[in-house]
Amino acid sequence: MKFIKTSFILLTVTLFIFACAETKTTDTNSAANTVVVTNPTVQPTAAIDELASVEKIYLETCVKCHRENGEGGAADFGGKKIKVPSYQSKGAMNASDDKLYDYIANGEEDEMPAFKDRLTEQQMRDLVKYIRREFQKK
């Protein structure tokens, strides 16, 4: 009886190993065998990396006045108290990308410094994309 049990267990293990080791070949030329998996919620890595570097710029340069959440509020600019608008304000939401770029590049008298001498054109354009994505959900 012990021999039968041992043989049965050995046979079962052998079949299990054989089944797991079996390789399947598929005809890659057949359209029926082609499987394409897409996930629309996953963004390409390049888009994520593109804005990762500008997020650092935002945190080092813009967050002092515009806050981490983009809500703005009271800030000190050149010894003067100013009210920084939210990125979700009607004016910011309706401003064109070129207008937001202009604010970043040339500033706003007594309200926002110009960054055209501190940032590259691409960095400022990427800041506009970052603002649109992170704070305006566009």
N, C-alpha and C positions, 0 to 999 in steps of 0.2 A: 504494500500500500504506500509505503514511504517512497518507493521508486517511482510509482505512478504520479504522486504529487510533485516530486522533484522534476520529473520529465515534463509535466504539464506547465510548471512555472518556467522552466527553461525554454520550452516552445513558445510560451506567451511573450517572454522577454525578447526572444529572437525575432518573432513577428513584429513586435513593437519597434525594435531597432531597424528592421528592414523597411517598415512603413515610413519611419521618420527619415531614413537615409535616401529614399527613393527620389530621384530627380525627375522633374517634369520638363518636357521640351514643348515649346509653343512655336507656332508658325508666326514669326514677326512680320511676314509679308501680308498676312490676312487682316483686313480691316475689322473683322469680327473679333479678333483677339486683342485689339488695341484698346487700352483703358487709359483715359485721361482723367486725372483727378485735379479738380480745381477747388479753391476755397476763396470766395470773393471777399472774405473778411480779412485776409492776410495781405498786407501791403508789401510791395517789393522791398527788399533790403536797401536798395539804393535810396528810395524815398525816405526811409527811416534814418539812414546815415546822413543824408543831406541835411535834415533838420536837427540832427543831434548836435552838430557843431554850432549851429546858430542858437540852439537852446542855451549853450554855454555863454554865448555872447549876450543873450537876453538876460541871463542870470547875473552876469558881471556888469552889464551896462544899463539895462533898462529897468530892472526890478526895483531899484531905489525909489523911483517915482511911480511906475506903473504897477508895482506889487507882483507877487508870484501868480496871482489869479487874474491879472489884467484889469482889475477893478479901479485902479488909480486911487484918487483921494487926495488928501492934503499932503503936500510935500514942500521941502525947502529947496529953492532953486536960487543959487547966488545970493543967499541971505534974505530972500523974499519968499513969503509963503504963497504957494500957488495951489490951485485945485486941478489936479490931473484927471482928465475924463477917462471913463471906462472904455475899453475896446469894444464893449457891447452897446455903447451909446449909439443913438440914431445917426449922429454925424460920422462916427467911425465905421459903423456898419454900411452906410451908404457911400462912403468915400471910395473912389476907384483905387486900384493898386498903385497907379502912378501918383495919386495924391498922397497916399500913405508913405510911399517912397520919398516924395518931396518933403514931407514932415520930418522923416528920419534924416534925410540928407542935409536939408537946409534949416531945420529947426523951426521954431516959432518964437518971435520976439518976446523976451521976458517970460517965456513959458517952457521952452524946450531948446536944449543946445543942438547945434548942427553936428552931425556925425560924418559928414563927407570927408573930413580930414582924418578921421579915426578908423573908419571902416571902408572896405572895398565896396564897389557898386554891387557885386554879387552877394556880399554879406548883407547889405541893406535890402536887396530884393528877396533874399532868403528870410530876413526878418519879417517882411510883409507876408510871405507864405506861412511863416510860423504863427504870426498873429491871427491870420485867417483860420488856420487849422485849430490851434490850441484855444483861442478865446472866442472866436466867432463861429466856430464849427462849420466853416465853409469849405 
